[in-house]
Amino acid sequence: MIKSPGIAIIASITMLPGGLPASDANAQALTVEQFQHPKGERDLNYNKSYLEGIRDGLIAYNMSVEDRLFCLGGMPPLLTFEQASDTLLKWARKRKGDAAGLPLGLALLYSLKESFPCKSPPR
């Protein structure tokens, strides 16, 4: 499923900001399944801040590299929580249960690459 080790590293790094503020969080990464099915209001709030941290990290990284992984358009590129969540969940639904165990950061990266591809220049 992982096409490039670099993408896995990027996704892992972007998950860090979302996990730092939660003092009682588990050491493992939040999965797509856990994001889709929070156990309560507390998990829902944690999931939202976690996704926002991943989103911000991916956008910041993407803006700093020459070969962009996804192209949102606009300057600065804007992606609301609702847009990120909808894009992620739509991507996960297309993969049925295959995406459930993926770390949220990796799934968001794949969903952004698929939903906002960069147009390559004609050769």
C-alpha atoms as one frame of an Amber mdcrd trajectory, in Angstrom:
protein
   0.000   0.000   0.000   2.858   2.414   0.809   4.411   3.465  -2.483   7.302
   5.454  -1.082   9.130   5.269   2.253   9.394   9.066   2.144   5.620   9.405
   2.283   5.446   7.170   5.350   8.074   9.305   7.083   6.230  12.510   6.212
   2.957  11.116   7.497   4.591   9.954  10.719   6.138  13.360  11.323   2.857
  15.176  10.707   1.059  13.002  13.254   3.316  14.280  16.043   1.686  17.744
  16.533  -1.776  16.243  16.967  -0.645  13.798  19.628   1.452  16.070  21.831
  -1.310  18.046  23.598  -3.169  14.962  24.819  -1.601  13.903  28.099  -3.640
  10.700  28.497  -3.513   9.580  24.869  -2.246   6.165  23.924   1.195   5.953
  22.366  -0.156   4.528  19.123  -1.353   6.642  16.216  -5.029   7.352  15.698
  -6.449   5.073  13.001  -9.135   5.759  10.426 -11.453   3.398  12.332 -10.962
   5.299  15.585 -11.552   8.599  13.801 -14.759   7.329  12.192 -16.168   5.918
  15.418 -15.281   8.057  18.450 -16.426   6.623  21.789 -17.711   9.921  23.146
 -17.491  13.697  23.146 -13.945  13.631  24.533 -12.713  11.355  21.724 -14.547
  13.474  19.164 -12.747  16.621  20.352  -9.397  14.815  20.431  -9.956  13.425
  16.917 -10.746  16.882  15.585  -7.587  18.459  17.003  -5.538  15.455  15.859
  -6.805  15.765  12.277  -6.256  19.533  12.311  -2.628  19.013  13.387  -2.051
  16.455  10.648  -3.724  18.692   8.069  -1.597  21.693   9.047   1.601  19.633
   9.023   0.916  18.131   5.607   0.060  21.523   4.096   3.164  23.141   5.604
   5.414  20.360   4.335   3.768  20.360   0.923   4.334  24.105   0.531   8.040
  23.686   1.312   8.899  21.135  -1.379   9.323  21.611  -5.097   7.510  18.414
  -6.116   4.172  18.877  -4.396   2.279  15.802  -3.235  -1.117  17.491  -3.695
  -2.305  20.854  -5.024  -5.084  22.632  -3.135  -4.885  25.886  -5.044  -4.949
  29.364  -3.584  -2.218  31.122  -1.687  -2.065  30.297   1.082  -3.759  26.974
   0.387  -6.869  26.574   2.531  -8.448  23.341   3.698 -11.054  23.466   6.446
 -11.527  20.704   8.993 -14.794  19.758   7.296 -13.139  19.530   3.864 -10.261
  17.440   5.249 -12.634  15.147   7.132 -14.974  14.724   4.135 -12.054  14.026
   1.790 -10.593  11.469   4.205 -13.898   9.685   4.877 -14.824   9.568   1.171
 -11.412   8.048   0.404 -11.792   5.508   3.238 -15.321   4.490   2.153 -14.049
   3.705  -1.342 -11.572   1.276   0.207 -14.162  -0.304   2.505 -12.425  -2.030
   5.429  -8.940  -1.827   3.905  -8.361   1.687   5.271  -9.683   1.086   8.816
  -6.318   0.220  10.382  -4.263   2.888   8.591  -2.834   5.742  10.644  -4.938
   8.858  10.135  -1.979  10.879   8.808  -1.196   8.402   6.069  -4.856   8.092
   5.087  -5.225  11.891   4.916  -2.116  12.147   2.756  -3.412   9.503   0.335
  -6.846  11.121   0.223  -5.390  14.566  -0.508  -3.148  13.171  -3.250  -6.161
  11.514  -4.882  -8.603  14.410  -4.449  -6.223  17.275  -5.265  -3.747  15.935
  -7.828  -1.130  18.252  -9.258  -1.272  18.689 -12.990   2.010  17.778 -14.580
   3.261  20.005 -17.382   2.786  18.630 -20.903   5.886  17.033 -22.412
